[in-house]
Amino acid sequence: MTTNWQALLGAMMILIGGIKTWLHMGTVPLLSLPTCNGDALTVALGNASLFERAHCWGCYMFAAGLIVVALAAYDRFAKRRSVAS
């Protein structure tokens, strides 16, 4: 995969992860957990910290996108240095 495609993929991951996290944080502050007997346990998240409210797969997608973009930038920089020397 070329560095351009790698950077584009990373940017898309950042965008998707950011949107998912933003949508997740803007939802109703209630967490519904299904129990073993078919009931549901509802937990209010009003007093939850920012990290607890923002924790979803969007966070991991955003972080992975940052890593992919950083690696693409590093590869591009390394190629330029090897050509210059």
C-alpha positions, 0 to 999 in steps of 0.5 A: 500500500502506498503512503498516499492510500495509507494516509487516506485510510487513516484519515477516513478512520479518524473521521469515522471514529470521531463521528461515532464518538461524537454521536455516542456522547450525544445520546441519551445519558442512560445505559441499558444492560440486558441481564441473564433472565431477560430483564434490563438494568438501566444505569444513569450516566449523568454523573459519569466522567468524560472518559466513561461517556466517550468510551466506545469503538469510535475511540479505538478507530480514532486512535488507530487512524492517528497511528496509521496517519503517523506511520504514513508520514514517517514512511514518507519522511524516511523515503525523502531522507534516503533519497537526499543522502 
